[in-house]
Amino acid sequence: MRVQELMREDVVVCTPNDNLRDVARKLWDHDCGALPVCESDGGRRIVGMITDRDICMHACFEDRPLSQLWARNAMTPEALTCGPDDSLADAERIMREAQVRRLPVQDGSGNLVGFISLADLAEEAGRERGWSRRQIEEAEIGDTLTAICEPHHHGQVGAQA
């Protein structure tokens, strides 16, 4: 099975010039935890990713209202992606190695065409339960989630070098 068979095509995005209040509103309204950040010219070329956590941490350290902060300063500038023709196993491997739960799907021209999440993979694994030839195993999903949840070792705030 290929990513294009499972990905969601109706992807909500933001731009680097959106304020974080508007980005947070999109996350809330669409019940999601991350958005691809696409070029400000209305195109679908991905320039980064932003999560609800990115917004919270940026707001905490900037100590200003979300309406005065910008996606370009809070986003992760390099978005990991997969392609629509990639296998589900390839998408899962990227998630596991990068410790991310979601991947934008780009076409050969670098344009956003979809979005796939670990939850999508888990749902597929559940559907395939009992099949003799499975595309994805539930145990693999568990291993990927375990890898994603491994702590990142950031320096402690206020710690001395």
Residue pairs with C-beta under 8 A, 6 or more apart in sequence:
1 87
1 88
1 124
1 135
1 136
2 84
2 85
2 86
2 87
2 88
3 82
3 83
3 84
3 85
3 86
3 87
3 88
3 90
3 91
3 105
3 114
3 116
4 84
4 85
4 105
4 113
4 114
6 88
6 116
6 120
6 121
6 124
7 84
7 105
7 113
7 114
7 115
7 116
7 120
8 114
8 115
8 116
8 120
9 113
9 114
11 36
11 104
11 112
11 114
11 115
12 26
12 30
12 32
12 35
13 35
13 36
13 37
13 38
13 44
13 112
14 22
14 23
14 26
14 35
14 36
14 37
14 38
14 50
14 71
15 37
15 38
15 39
15 40
15 71
16 37
16 39
16 40
16 47
16 48
16 70
16 71
16 72
16 75
17 40
17 70
17 71
17 72
18 70
18 71
19 66
19 67
19 68
19 69
19 70
19 71
20 55
20 58
20 59
20 66
20 67
20 69
20 70
20 71
20 74
21 65
21 66
21 67
23 35
23 50
23 55
23 71
24 52
24 55
24 66
26 35
27 33
27 34
27 35
27 52
27 55
33 51
33 52
33 53
33 101
33 102
34 49
34 50
34 51
34 52
34 101
34 102
35 49
35 50
36 46
36 48
36 49
36 79
36 104
36 112
36 115
37 46
37 47
37 48
37 49
37 50
37 71
37 72
37 75
37 79
38 44
38 45
38 46
38 47
38 112
39 45
39 47
43 111
44 111
44 112
44 113
45 110
45 111
45 112
46 79
46 81
46 104
46 106
46 110
46 112
47 75
47 77
47 79
48 71
48 72
48 75
48 76
48 77
48 78
48 79
49 75
49 76
49 79
49 102
49 104
50 71
50 74
50 75
50 76
51 76
54 74
54 75
54 76
55 66
55 74
57 74
58 69
58 73
58 74
59 66
59 69
62 69
79 104
80 94
80 98
80 100
80 103
81 103
81 104
81 105
81 106
82 90
82 91
82 94
82 103
82 105
82 106
82 116
83 105
83 106
83 107
83 108
84 105
84 107
84 113
84 114
87 135
88 121
88 124
88 135
88 136
89 135
89 136
89 140
91 103
91 116
91 121
92 118
92 121
92 136
92 140
92 141
92 144
94 100
94 103
95 101
95 102
95 103
95 118
95 121
95 144
95 148
96 143
96 144
96 147
96 148
97 147
99 147
99 148
99 150
99 152
100 148
101 117
101 118
101 119
101 148
102 115
102 116
102 117
102 118
103 115
103 116
103 117
104 112
104 114
104 115
105 112
105 113
105 114
105 115
105 116
106 112
106 113
107 113
118 141
118 144
118 145
118 148
121 136
121 141
121 144
122 138
122 141
124 135
124 136
125 134
125 136
125 137
125 138
125 140
125 141
126 138
128 134
128 135
128 136
129 138
